Amino acid sequence: MDRYKVAIIGSGPGGLSAACRAAECGVPHILLEASPHIANTVYLYQKSKFVMSEPMVLPLRSPLPFAAGSREEVLNKWAHRADELKVNIRYRAEVTRISGKQGDFLLKLPDGSELKAENVVLAVGLQGNIRKLGVSGEDLPVVQYQLADPDEYSNETIVVVGAGDAAIENALALIKQNRVILVNRKGEFSRAKEANNQAVLAAIESKSISLECYYDSSVMKVEALPEDTPGQRARVVLNTGDGEAEIRCDRIIGRLGATPPRKFVEACGVRFPSDDPAAVPAVSSLYESNVPGLYVIGALAGYPLIKQSINQGYEVIESIAGRQVEPADTPLLREKFKPIGPDLDVDAVLHNIQSVVPLLTGITSLQIREFLLDSTIHAPRPGKLIFQQNDYTNSVYFILGGRVAVQMQPDDPTSSIRIGAGQFFGEMGLISGRRRSASVVAGTDCLLLETPRRSMLRLMSSVESVQRAIDEVFLLRTIQAHIAPGCSAEDLAELVRSAKICHYRAGEILFDEGEPGDCLHLIRSGAVMVSRQLADREVVLAYAPAGKYVGEMALLSDLPRSATVKAAVKTETIRIEGTDFKALMAKHEDVASRVRDVYAERLTHDIAMAANPQLSNIISFLMQQGMGEATDVLLIDEALCVRCDHCERACAATHGNVSRLDRDAGPSFANVHVPTSCRHCEHPHCMKDCPPDAIHRAPNGEVYIDDSCIGCGNCEKNCPYDVIHMGVPDPRNTSVLSWLLTGFGLEPGAETQLEPSPNRKKYAVKCDMCKDLDGGPACVRACPTGAAMRVSPERFVELAGDG
């Protein structure tokens, strides 16, 4: 029976790299590959696919060469190097069973042959466990889960489902001669490589390229059309934020990733950290599993990028050969950890972080390394403000040491809640998109890990336990903040356990007037409208944004619902069952009193609104203009406006003679006019597709465009309110005050369409609420009659009520 120092299973980048290093060092080895060629995953890439060499910050350490290039170039170089080093590879050699222990592993193959190895490296990848659509019609002939050669298809309408690198690359390859529609479950391409992210956003924006994208959408079902139907072969029904959508197409390509071959891996004795189908085996920093001598590398270990896998293949052979080697990312992590101390043991710090923060215990050591490369460690001095209430920042913070004070009412020190090591904060801004609900101040010996929104969303989407833990803490803290501030986690445990997160499309009804009151909805993100049917018309009573709750009136009165509540925009709520909520009020009189006060206030408000249909109509009009997702809106009271255009001229004078608003444009109702000006949406549409990441949200809420704008026009296309346009700033500064007083100089706003030139490029322009100017927006300050005002949605509802 053949015997080797190491048996490597799978000839992908990691396995091939390990075999090349073993051959180079004279380590007795065998590389077992189930297919008839090396690197089956890369072999199955679409023809001529450009293979990227990311992450760029990582050095490459392996005798296996790798540089960015076409699929064919990469495979040829790998095959040549394997031949050159005389790698001992056996094709069509699928391993069916691994038994034994370190020093004496037994591997069985389908033909009955066996071999022994002192160590085993699993580098099998995930391609044998492709995720399907998971809906009716997922196995129809028109649905496929691979794309070998994009040139085989032409003049077709093709739906590509997915938001990762494979989906993006398939879509970009197909658009040369097809109409392509991408279906992205999220609002952005958070899991894609940066180069792919930029490329797909540019293609979506381009008017000359036939590529469109459905964001925040998922496939509900796929149906084959009758053969005699003219045109396409299939019907795809999507669930989108705006309701159901139907697409007729020629084929559907699902690129939804894959899951580990768990049954086989567990049969080898390797343990997984959770029951999550997407979980990967837990391994050490040098890739050894819980089974001594059995190593796991590459995508199976949670590191799917080629360069990472190649480095791991090299490192695992070094470890098996008894040579000390540190992972390629260790110097980068050591630099990250400097706020903790100099020259720290990276593995010890990683272990300590995971032991301190329960949320991170469910991810593997390799995942935590990648997570920390995206994050920043802070050691703030005592009393330093981490973020302020009403800020629009959205990082998440983990407390690695010391404490922080969460100030629900910054002016009242007694309202502070202290949370310590192991806990996290900032999840409410991450999920709701609204302003920070509290201020947070550092305590003594505070040590924080700050993770940006994109990285946190990526971790949540890939690790179910993290998503679940974030949701549970969000539920608890939201209920504490808005319903039961005096209750502990123990008091609310039962309520939180039974609470559910519900999703609603714009216009979808949460509950109808006249229905029994069986629950309360706490709005997690988005906004809802409350209305009542009076005679033959609908009267809008109220608008409720994230952080508010609806449905308590029926629970308190034990009467049927007195109003209909429906989503004004795409909305998520926390549904709290009526029986659990009543039990909470029965135990805690302060909660009951608080809810009764809200009930009485709303009852009075609803009566007043029902008696004044004009005010109701104004609110309904504003909601129809998209104010449900706005955070700051420019409104003009036409009863006061004298059409002097000082607002527009002041805007132009402040921004290089390119005005950010159009006073005449936009709809009106009664005396309320909504001019064309940015609403600063809670989840800005313009930020989704910005290749240079030039659009930001300032802590005060202003959505603005910085100087890195390349003028691609993505934001202009994606804004549903037509408040962004392309312009060329005029370097000649003009003071609106001096022009008004003297009449000399260029009239502000008079020259807003300078022609582009090599020295004058067009950029995207939109309202930034004059964030860098003292005194607030120039348009409001320049209005001589007080007709112009910038208000939050909550405030304009109040204004309607005051009118």
Secondary structure, DSSP 8 states (H G I E B T S, - for coil): --EEEEEEE--SHHHHHHHHHHHHHT--EEEE-SSSSS-HHHHTS-TT-EE----TTS---SSS---SEEHHHHHHHHHHHHHHHT--EESS----EEEEETTEEEEE-TTS-EEEEEEEEE---SGGGB----SBTTTSTTEES--S-GGG--S-EEEEE--SHHHHHHHHHHTTTSEEEEE-SSSS-TTS-HHHHHHHHHHHH-TTS-EEEE-S-EEEEEEE--TTSSS-SEEEEEEETTEEEEEEESEEEE---B---HHHHHHTT---SSS-TT------TT-B-SSTTEEE-GGGGT--SHHHHHHHHHHHHHHHTT-----TTHHHHHHHTTTT-TT--HHHHHHHHHHH-GGGTTS-HHHHHHHHHT-EEE---TT-EEE-TT-----EEEEEESEEEEESSTT-GGGEEEEETT-EE-HHHHHH-S--SSEEEE-TT-EEEEE-HHHHHHHHHH-HHHHHHHHHHHHHHHHHHHT-TT--HHHHHHHHHH-EEEEE-TT-EEE-TTS---EEEEEEESEEEEEEEETTEEEEEEEEETT-EE-HHHHHHTS--SSEEEESSSEEEEEEEHHHHHHHHHH-HHHHHHHHHHHHHHHHHHHHHHT-HHHHHHHHHHHHTTGGG-SSEEEEETTT-----HHHHHHHHHTTT--S-BSSSS-EETTEE--B-----SS-GGGTT-TT--EEE-TTS-EEE-TT-----HHHHH-TT---EEE---S----HHHHHHH--S--TTS------BTTB--EEE---TTTTSTTS-HHHHH-SSS-EEEE-HHHHHHHHHH-
